[in-house]
Amino acid sequence: MTAALGSGTARVRRTLKGIYLGTAALGALAFVGIEVLVLYQLGGQFLPYIPRSADEFAGYCMAASAFLALAYTLDANEHIRVTLVSDRVGPVTRRIIDRVAVSIAVVLAAFLGWHVTKMAWQTWLFDERSAGQIPLPLWIPQAAMAVGAIVFVVAVIQRAVRVWRGGGIELPMQGEGGHRADR
């Protein structure tokens, strides 16, 4: 029974990692979209027409790239974490601090996910459009934010469950150790 539960848990973990990687890839594509749109607008001075709404669409891509990469960044231990207090206390107090921190993180992430999703849903219901020269339905860029926020909620809940079951707040690093940002 325990072996079957362990393999099921590993399968769920692999599936979630795949989802996190997929949303991060979509976020990377949105980031490339920012670059393409900025270059398009900069190169517009050489075109026989004026590029319209490129800055607006670049802003939508920026929001999408930020939200879609949240879960992957958390899973890769790349979010900024302030350990000023928890590094100076004993292991029991540190475990309490970690549990409180992940519990607060779940509440805040769920709040974010709920409200971003609600905003996208209401925008779709009311058929709101952007005020720019190209009236884009606003639910389209907001849907990317909602997907990123929901996947982030799942990632935070996964981390919270691991911490409440006795694991550390940070995942063990694979390979040579240390964070990628430290290299």
N, C-alpha and C positions, 0 to 999 in steps of 0.2 A: 504494500500500500504506500509506504513512504517513498520507495523508488519510483513508483508511478507518479506520485505527487511531485517529486523532484524533477522528473523529466518533463512534466507538464509545465512546471514553473520555468524551466530552462527554455522551453519552446515559446512561452509567453514573452520571456525576456528577449529572446532573439527576434521575435516578431516586433516588439516595441522598438528595439534598436533599429530594425529595418524601417519602421515608420519614422523614427527620429531622423534617420539618414535621408529618407525620401523628402521630408519637409525641409531639411537643410539644403538638399539639392535644389528644390524649388526656390528657396531663399537665395541661393547662389545665382540661379537664373534671373531672379528679380534684380539682383545686384548688377549682373551683366546688363540687364535692361536699363538700369540707371546710366551706366557708362555709354551705352549706345544712344540713348536719348540726349544726353549732354553733348556727345560728339555731333549728333545730328543737328542740335540747335546751334552749336558753335560753327559747324560747317555750313549752316544755313545762309551765311553771308555770301557764299559763293553760288548759291542756288538761285534760280530765277523766281522763287517764291519765298514767302516767310514761313518757317516752320511754326506750326500752331500747337499750343498746349503741351509742348515737350517738357517744360518744367513741371507742369501739373502731373503728367504721367510719371515723370521721374520721382516725384514725391510719393505717388501711389506705390511705385516699385520699392522705394525706400522703406515704407511702412511694411510692405509684404516681406521684404528681405529680413527685417528686424524680427518680426513676429514668427516667421516660419523657421528661423534658426534657434529660437529659444530652447526648445526641448533638447536638441542635439548638443547645444552648448552646455546645458546643465548636465547631460549624461556624460559629456567629455570632461567634466570638472573644470570648465573654463569660465564660469561665472565668478565674479569677484566676491570673495567671502572674507569678511572681517573677523579675525580671530583674536582680537586684542584681549578680550576677557577669557575666552575658552582656553587659550593656551597657557593661562596663568592659574588655572584651578586644577583640582584633583580629578581623577577619572570618573568618580560618581557624579560630581557636580557638572563635569563636562557632558556626561550622558544626559543629565537633566536639561542642560542648556541646549544641547542638540535636539532633544525631543520637543522642547518648547519652540525652538526655531523652525523646525520642519512643520510643526503644527500651524504656526503662524503663516508660514509659506504656503501651505495648502489652502488656508482661508483666503489669503490675498490672491493667489493664482486663480482660485475658483471665482472670486469676485471679478477679477479681470476677465476671465473666460466668459462668465455669464453676461457681463455688460457689453463686451465687444460683440458677442454673438447676438445679443438682444438688439444692439444698434444696427448690425447688418440686416437682421430680420425686419426691423421696423423700416429701414431704408428701402428694402425690397417691397414691403407692403404699401408704402406711400409713393413708390416709384420716384424717389428723389434722384435728381441728376446734378452733376457738377455744374458750377456756375461759369466754367471756362468756355472757350470758343467751341469745344467739342463736348456736347452734353452727355457725358458718360454716366450710365446708371451707377450710383455710388455703392450699391451692394456688391459690385464686382471686386473693387479693391478691398472693401471691408470684409468680404468673405475670406480672402487670403489671411487677413488679420485674425478672423474668428477661428479658422482652421489652426493657425499657429498657436493661438491662445489655448484652444481645447487640447491640442497635443501637449502643450506645456503643462497644463493641469494634470494630465495623465503622468507626465514625467515627474512632477513634484510629488504626486501621490505615490508613485513607485518608490521614490527616494524616501518618503516619509514612512512607508511600510517597512522598508529595509532598516531604517534607523530604529523604529519602534520594536522591531524583532531582534535588536541587539547589534546590528551592523554599524559601521562608522558612517559619518555623514558624507564623507568623500569616498568615491570608489577607488579601489586600489589601481594604481597606474600600471599599464602594461608596457613591456619593453624596458627601456633604459631608466625609467623612473623620472619623477619630476614633471612639472606641467610643461606643455608645449610653449606657453608664453614665457617660461623661464629660460628657454634655450636661445 
